[in-house]
Amino acid sequence: MSDFVNCYESATRAEAYSKLEFANTYHLAFRDLPEIFRAHVKGTAALDFGCGTGRSTRFLVSLGFAVVGVDISQDMVGKARQIDPKGDYRLIPGDDMSALQREGFSLILSAFTFDNIPGMETKLRLFGGLCELLKKDGILVNIVSTPEIYLNEWASFTTRDFPENRNAGPGDEVRIITTDFEDRSPAVDILWPHESYLEVYRRASLEMVEVRRPLAKGDEPYRWISETRIAPWAIYVLRRSS
């Protein structure tokens, strides 16, 4: 784990991600969130865990949430503040969330953050920390890449240069290139299938309210490749175990 390099900690990558919108494959990750929030979230205090350059933070604000965005990347947080000077973006050291209000959030959103976090124990520690930040009736929404995203072609991604992804097992590194911006350096993620997430949720005292694997309907204004047949994302809706 100590040899793993966080490919998102760079000014070049922060500049690239700041240009991402909610189009193409990313559309499917966010499309159902307003409906999920209406069904399950009580209250407006929200935490965007792994906010990056603030795309998902601003999305939550547009839905009426009072949001704190946190990230471990100084470059990402700096870019978020530059784009959105009025937003509340905070740099946190590693897995230290002690500066955040315990039981202070009705909603915690983690959009793609855990794709890049290696190891069961690290994930478990982070989910345990997030669980402590949830209000008793709070909801944690964890959006992650499905294993299939690393094996197919997409409107926003390509994996054709990485056939070795097919031999990856749980916890192994996988590579994917985002085609929605000019930076073609691959993201190095960690393969973590459904069963592995269920295990870490159970051990972190989180229970699943619902899981969605959104597919494109075919009538969207995007040039779908695999999205109408294969789900690139899994959206887990979680709460503290009673």
C-alpha positions in Angstrom: 0.0 0.0 0.0 2.9 2.4 0.7 4.0 2.1 -2.9 0.6 3.3 -4.3 0.8 6.7 -5.9 -2.2 9.0 -5.8 -2.5 10.1 -9.5 -5.0 12.8 -8.6 -2.4 14.8 -6.5 -1.1 17.1 -9.3 -1.8 20.6 -10.6 -2.1 19.2 -14.1 -4.8 16.7 -13.1 -6.6 19.3 -11.0 -6.7 21.6 -14.0 -8.1 18.8 -16.2 -10.7 17.7 -13.6 -11.9 21.3 -13.2 -13.2 21.2 -16.7 -15.4 18.1 -16.2 -19.1 18.6 -16.3 -22.0 16.2 -16.0 -22.0 15.0 -19.6 -21.4 11.6 -21.2 -20.8 8.7 -18.9 -20.6 11.0 -15.9 -24.3 12.0 -16.6 -25.3 8.5 -15.3 -23.5 8.9 -12.0 -25.5 12.1 -11.1 -28.8 11.6 -13.0 -30.6 9.7 -10.2 -29.1 11.6 -7.2 -31.9 14.2 -6.8 -34.5 11.4 -6.6 -32.4 9.5 -4.2 -31.9 12.5 -2.0 -35.6 13.3 -2.0 -36.4 9.8 -0.9 -33.9 9.3 1.8 -32.3 12.5 3.1 -33.8 14.5 6.0 -32.0 17.9 6.4 -29.6 20.0 4.4 -26.2 19.7 6.1 -24.0 17.9 3.6 -20.4 16.7 3.3 -18.8 16.1 0.0 -16.0 13.7 0.9 -13.3 13.7 -1.8 -14.7 16.9 -3.4 -11.8 17.3 -5.9 -12.2 20.5 -7.8 -15.8 21.0 -6.4 -18.0 19.7 -9.2 -20.1 17.5 -6.9 -20.0 20.1 -4.1 -21.5 22.7 -6.5 -24.1 20.1 -7.6 -25.2 19.6 -4.0 -25.4 23.4 -3.5 -27.6 23.7 -6.5 -30.0 21.2 -4.9 -30.3 23.3 -1.8 -27.8 21.7 0.5 -25.4 23.5 2.8 -22.1 21.8 1.8 -18.6 21.3 3.2 -16.3 19.9 0.6 -13.1 18.1 1.8 -10.2 16.6 0.0 -6.6 15.5 0.7 -5.2 17.1 -2.5 -4.1 20.7 -2.0 -4.1 21.2 -5.8 -7.7 20.0 -6.1 -8.9 22.1 -3.1 -7.1 25.2 -4.4 -8.8 24.8 -7.8 -12.2 24.4 -6.2 -11.7 27.6 -4.2 -10.6 29.4 -7.3 -13.7 28.3 -9.3 -16.1 28.8 -6.3 -14.7 31.4 -3.9 -17.9 31.4 -1.8 -17.8 27.6 -1.3 -16.6 25.9 1.9 -13.7 23.8 0.7 -11.3 22.3 3.3 -8.0 20.4 3.0 -7.9 17.4 5.4 -4.8 15.4 6.3 -5.2 11.8 5.1 -8.0 10.1 7.1 -8.1 12.7 9.9 -11.7 14.0 10.0 -11.5 15.3 13.6 -12.1 18.9 12.5 -15.5 18.0 11.1 -18.6 18.0 13.3 -19.4 14.6 14.8 -23.0 13.5 13.9 -23.2 16.8 12.0 -24.3 15.8 8.5 -27.7 14.6 7.1 -25.9 13.6 3.8 -22.4 12.5 3.0 -21.7 12.1 -0.7 -18.6 10.3 -1.8 -18.4 10.5 -5.6 -15.6 8.2 -7.0 -13.4 8.8 -4.0 -13.1 5.2 -3.0 -12.0 4.1 -6.5 -8.5 5.4 -5.6 -8.2 4.2 -2.0 -6.2 1.0 -1.6 -6.7 -1.7 1.0 -9.6 -3.0 3.1 -8.2 -1.6 6.3 -7.9 2.0 4.9 -11.4 1.8 3.5 -12.7 0.5 6.7 -11.0 3.3 8.7 -12.5 5.9 6.4 -16.0 4.5 6.4 -15.9 4.2 10.1 -14.9 7.9 10.3 -17.7 8.9 7.9 -20.2 6.9 9.9 -19.3 9.0 13.0 -20.0 12.2 11.1 -23.5 11.1 10.1 -26.5 12.2 12.0 -28.5 9.3 13.5 -30.9 9.5 10.5 -28.2 10.5 8.0 -27.5 9.0 4.7 -24.1 8.2 3.0 -24.2 7.9 -0.8 -21.1 6.2 -2.2 -20.7 6.3 -6.0 -18.0 3.9 -7.3 -16.8 2.5 -10.5 -18.1 -1.0 -11.3 -15.4 -3.6 -12.3 -16.9 -3.5 -15.8 -15.8 0.1 -16.3 -12.2 -1.1 -16.6 -13.0 -3.7 -19.3 -15.1 -1.7 -21.8 -15.2 1.4 -23.9 -17.3 4.4 -22.9 -18.4 7.9 -23.9 -16.1 9.3 -21.3 -13.4 6.6 -21.0 -11.2 4.2 -22.8 -9.5 1.1 -21.4 -8.4 -0.6 -24.7 -4.7 0.1 -23.9 -4.9 -1.9 -20.7 -5.8 -5.5 -21.5 -4.1 -6.5 -18.2 -7.2 -5.0 -16.4 -8.9 -8.3 -17.3 -6.6 -10.2 -15.0 -7.0 -7.9 -12.0 -8.6 -9.2 -8.8 -10.0 -7.4 -5.8 -7.5 -4.8 -4.5 -5.4 -4.8 -7.6 -4.5 -1.7 -9.6 -6.4 -1.0 -12.8 -6.0 1.8 -15.4 -8.4 3.9 -17.3 -8.1 7.0 -19.4 -10.7 9.8 -19.3 -11.5 11.2 -22.8 -13.6 14.1 -21.7 -10.5 16.3 -21.3 -7.1 16.7 -22.9 -5.0 15.1 -20.2 -4.6 11.5 -21.5 -2.5 10.2 -18.6 -4.2 7.2 -17.1 -5.9 7.1 -13.8 -4.6 4.3 -11.6 -7.6 3.0 -9.6 -8.2 0.0 -7.3 -10.5 -2.8 -8.4 -13.1 -3.3 -5.6 -16.2 -5.4 -6.6 -19.6 -5.4 -5.0 -18.9 -8.3 -2.6 -15.9 -6.4 -1.3 -17.9 -3.2 -0.7 -20.6 -5.3 1.1 -17.9 -6.6 3.5 -16.4 -3.2 4.3 -19.9 -1.7 4.8 -20.7 -4.5 7.3 -17.5 -4.1 9.2 -18.0 -0.3 9.3 -21.5 -0.7 10.8 -23.2 0.6 7.7 -26.3 -1.0 6.2 -27.5 -0.7 2.7 -30.7 1.1 2.0 -30.5 0.7 -1.8 -28.1 0.2 -4.6 -28.4 1.4 -8.2 -26.5 0.6 -11.3 -27.8 3.3 -13.7 -28.0 2.5 -17.5 -28.5 5.0 -20.3 -32.0 5.0 -21.8 -30.7 5.7 -25.3 -32.5 9.0 -25.8 -29.9 11.2 -24.1 -27.9 13.7 -26.2 -24.7 11.7 -25.8 -22.9 9.2 -28.0 -23.2 6.1 -25.9 -20.9 3.1 -26.5 -21.5 0.6 -23.7 -23.7 2.7 -21.4 -27.1 1.3 -22.5 -26.0 -2.3 -21.8 -23.5 -2.2 -19.0 -23.5 -0.1 -15.9 -20.3 1.9 -15.4 -21.3 3.1 -11.9 -22.7 1.6 -8.7 -24.5 4.0 -6.3 -24.8 2.7 -2.8 -27.2 4.4 -0.4 -26.1 3.6 3.2 -27.1 4.4 6.8 -25.7 3.7 10.2 -26.7 0.2 11.4 -29.4 0.3 14.0 
